[in-house]
Amino acid sequence: MIVGRCVCRKGHRRAVRAPALVLMALAALWRFASPITARAGELDYPPTDYTLRSIDGAQVIGHSHITIIPGASGLSIVRGEYHFLDGNYDIDETTLRSHGDDLPRLVKSHHVFFHPDGSLDRESRADVAAGTGACIVYSGGKPQGSSVKLDFPSDTFAGDAVIIPLHRFLRVGGSGSISFHDFNCIPGPEILKVTASASPPATWNYYPGDLVRVNVEPDFGWIDVVIAPFLPRIQAYFDPHEGWFFVGGESARYYKGLKYMMVRAHQSEPELKAPPVPEIRAAPPPDAPSTPGQ
């Protein structure tokens, strides 16, 4: 349509323009109400650096890096690297498969923890196709732990990939609460039902702007008051002014392990001087006989 050639009367133009504006508004509302995958890929997450702090926020204790690596056949890997100033470090890799307009599905996860010299401390594994989960602790270089058969619900996530259902929850309104499942070692392999709820936007001392905090807690129904205090919790902060980007939170390295805070790195963060990281040793393959006590 060539607007410059319209010779309609002004009143008629206003009558035509009003329905057009209404249609534009409806289109905008539809865009915001449609599934996230129609607006932005559920697995679109740029490589991001985070500063690790003590749980009280007073000290810088390390740094981390999270990225999502796209692959073939709809597969993507959520990879997190955590390097602590005392030399300990861990690598967390969770493989997901895109699933249309729904949330991506867990394929497998592998979280490996290393001592400063590069030797294995512990690891956790989940394999949905095999229906197995394993939690292993290394003592004197020898594996001790358990591997069990598990039935993975379709809404199961693991490791750093838990930010994906939280992000979706906020993008579609963040009202009420959302429940999904999380694979974890507590200390043996378990699939926990967790519930997340969002707080109103507020300031956080460690990152600028008004942020929305999401609390993630295990959900055991009426026995929560007894068992929940002993299980892992997550607090995650998202920036509503930047597409609900994950900017930090509070968690624990593993069950009853170091509790820490992570904050998206920005220019005001202090320079980190970490010791050289030793060469990362490959963890035993999933089929290695490394899980006594099954």
ZIBELZI-V684637 format. One record per residue. N is the residue number from 1. RES is the residue in one small letter. PHI is phi in radians with two decimals (* if undefined). Layout:
BEGIN
N,RES,PHI / N,RES,PHI
END
This chain:
BEGIN
1,m,* / 2,i,-1.72 / 3,v,-1.10 / 4,g,-1.08 / 5,r,-1.65 / 6,c,-1.30 / 7,v,-2.04 / 8,c,-1.24 / 9,r,-1.24 / 10,k,-1.03 / 11,g,-1.10 / 12,h,-1.16 / 13,r,-1.08 / 14,r,-1.13 / 15,a,-1.15 / 16,v,-1.30 / 17,r,-1.18 / 18,a,-1.05 / 19,p,-1.09 / 20,a,-1.12 / 21,l,-1.12 / 22,v,-1.08 / 23,l,-1.10 / 24,m,-1.10 / 25,a,-1.12 / 26,l,-1.11 / 27,a,-1.10 / 28,a,-1.13 / 29,l,-1.09 / 30,w,-1.10 / 31,r,-1.10 / 32,f,-1.36 / 33,a,-1.58 / 34,s,-1.29 / 35,p,-1.00 / 36,i,-0.98 / 37,t,-1.09 / 38,a,-1.35 / 39,r,-1.85 / 40,a,-2.64 / 41,g,-0.97 / 42,e,-1.04 / 43,l,-1.86 / 44,d,-1.42 / 45,y,-2.60 / 46,p,-1.20 / 47,p,-0.97 / 48,t,-2.35 / 49,d,-1.69 / 50,y,-2.28 / 51,t,-1.68 / 52,l,-1.67 / 53,r,-2.19 / 54,s,-1.06 / 55,i,-1.07 / 56,d,-1.54 / 57,g,1.38 / 58,a,-1.33 / 59,q,-2.22 / 60,v,-1.43 / 61,i,-2.10 / 62,g,2.89 / 63,h,-2.61 / 64,s,-2.48 / 65,h,-2.51 / 66,i,-2.13 / 67,t,-2.59 / 68,i,-2.05 / 69,i,-1.82 / 70,p,-1.28 / 71,g,-2.36 / 72,a,-1.50 / 73,s,1.00 / 74,g,1.34 / 75,l,-1.58 / 76,s,-2.48 / 77,i,-2.00 / 78,v,-1.53 / 79,r,-2.04 / 80,g,-2.13 / 81,e,-2.03 / 82,y,-2.20 / 83,h,-2.13 / 84,f,-1.75 / 85,l,-1.15 / 86,d,-1.45 / 87,g,1.76 / 88,n,-1.19 / 89,y,-2.75 / 90,d,-2.60 / 91,i,-2.13 / 92,d,-2.08 / 93,e,-2.21 / 94,t,-2.15 / 95,t,-1.69 / 96,l,-2.17 / 97,r,-2.11 / 98,s,-1.05 / 99,h,-2.46 / 100,g,1.06 / 101,d,-1.42 / 102,d,-1.40 / 103,l,-1.09 / 104,p,-1.09 / 105,r,-1.85 / 106,l,-1.18 / 107,v,-1.84 / 108,k,-2.86 / 109,s,-2.49 / 110,h,-2.63 / 111,h,-2.08 / 112,v,-2.08 / 113,f,-1.95 / 114,f,-2.13 / 115,h,-1.36 / 116,p,-0.99 / 117,d,-1.48 / 118,g,1.61 / 119,s,-1.35 / 120,l,-1.29 / 121,d,-1.74 / 122,r,-2.88 / 123,e,-2.74 / 124,s,-2.28 / 125,r,-2.41 / 126,a,-2.45 / 127,d,-2.37 / 128,v,-1.19 / 129,a,-1.07 / 130,a,-1.39 / 131,g,1.17 / 132,t,-2.28 / 133,g,-2.41 / 134,a,-2.42 / 135,c,-2.30 / 136,i,-2.24 / 137,v,-2.07 / 138,y,-1.76 / 139,s,-2.17 / 140,g,1.10 / 141,g,1.46 / 142,k,-1.81 / 143,p,-1.34 / 144,q,-2.36 / 145,g,2.97 / 146,s,-2.55 / 147,s,-2.27 / 148,v,-2.36 / 149,k,-1.42 / 150,l,-2.36 / 151,d,-1.83 / 152,f,-1.53 / 153,p,-1.07 / 154,s,-1.15 / 155,d,-1.76 / 156,t,-1.52 / 157,f,-2.26 / 158,a,-2.70 / 159,g,1.01 / 160,d,-1.17 / 161,a,-1.18 / 162,v,-1.14 / 163,i,-1.19 / 164,i,-1.21 / 165,p,-1.14 / 166,l,-1.19 / 167,h,-1.07 / 168,r,-1.04 / 169,f,-0.96 / 170,l,-1.26 / 171,r,-1.16 / 172,v,-1.73 / 173,g,2.29 / 174,g,1.14 / 175,s,-1.60 / 176,g,1.20 / 177,s,-2.56 / 178,i,-2.29 / 179,s,-2.09 / 180,f,-2.70 / 181,h,-2.06 / 182,d,-2.34 / 183,f,-1.41 / 184,n,-2.68 / 185,c,-1.87 / 186,i,-2.35 / 187,p,-1.54 / 188,g,-1.41 / 189,p,-1.18 / 190,e,-2.49 / 191,i,-1.92 / 192,l,-1.73 / 193,k,-1.40 / 194,v,-2.17 / 195,t,-2.17 / 196,a,-2.08 / 197,s,-2.44 / 198,a,-1.86 / 199,s,-1.70 / 200,p,-1.05 / 201,p,-0.95 / 202,a,-2.74 / 203,t,-1.37 / 204,w,-2.24 / 205,n,-1.06 / 206,y,-1.90 / 207,y,-2.68 / 208,p,-1.24 / 209,g,1.60 / 210,d,-1.49 / 211,l,-2.06 / 212,v,-1.82 / 213,r,-1.67 / 214,v,-1.97 / 215,n,-1.69 / 216,v,-2.03 / 217,e,-2.34 / 218,p,-1.05 / 219,d,-2.12 / 220,f,-2.02 / 221,g,1.19 / 222,w,-1.19 / 223,i,-1.60 / 224,d,-0.92 / 225,v,-1.06 / 226,v,-1.60 / 227,i,-1.71 / 228,a,-1.01 / 229,p,-1.03 / 230,f,-1.71 / 231,l,-1.93 / 232,p,-1.14 / 233,r,-2.21 / 234,i,-2.30 / 235,q,-2.07 / 236,a,-2.16 / 237,y,-1.96 / 238,f,-2.23 / 239,d,-1.71 / 240,p,-1.18 / 241,h,-1.54 / 242,e,-2.30 / 243,g,1.14 / 244,w,1.05 / 245,f,-1.24 / 246,f,-1.31 / 247,v,-1.97 / 248,g,2.70 / 249,g,2.94 / 250,e,-2.23 / 251,s,-2.76 / 252,a,-2.25 / 253,r,-1.09 / 254,y,-2.82 / 255,y,-0.97 / 256,k,1.09 / 257,g,-1.64 / 258,l,-1.01 / 259,k,-1.57 / 260,y,-2.61 / 261,m,-2.06 / 262,m,-2.14 / 263,v,-2.35 / 264,r,-0.94 / 265,a,-1.21 / 266,h,-2.52 / 267,q,-1.07 / 268,s,-1.41 / 269,e,-1.24 / 270,p,-1.21 / 271,e,-1.20 / 272,l,-1.74 / 273,k,-2.12 / 274,a,-1.60 / 275,p,-1.16 / 276,p,-0.98 / 277,v,-1.51 / 278,p,-1.16 / 279,e,-1.04 / 280,i,-1.30 / 281,r,-1.44 / 282,a,-1.28 / 283,a,-1.32 / 284,p,-1.01 / 285,p,-1.10 / 286,p,-0.99 / 287,d,-1.60 / 288,a,-1.24 / 289,p,-1.33 / 290,s,-2.07 / 291,t,-2.24 / 292,p,-1.12 / 293,g,1.42 / 294,q,-1.15
END
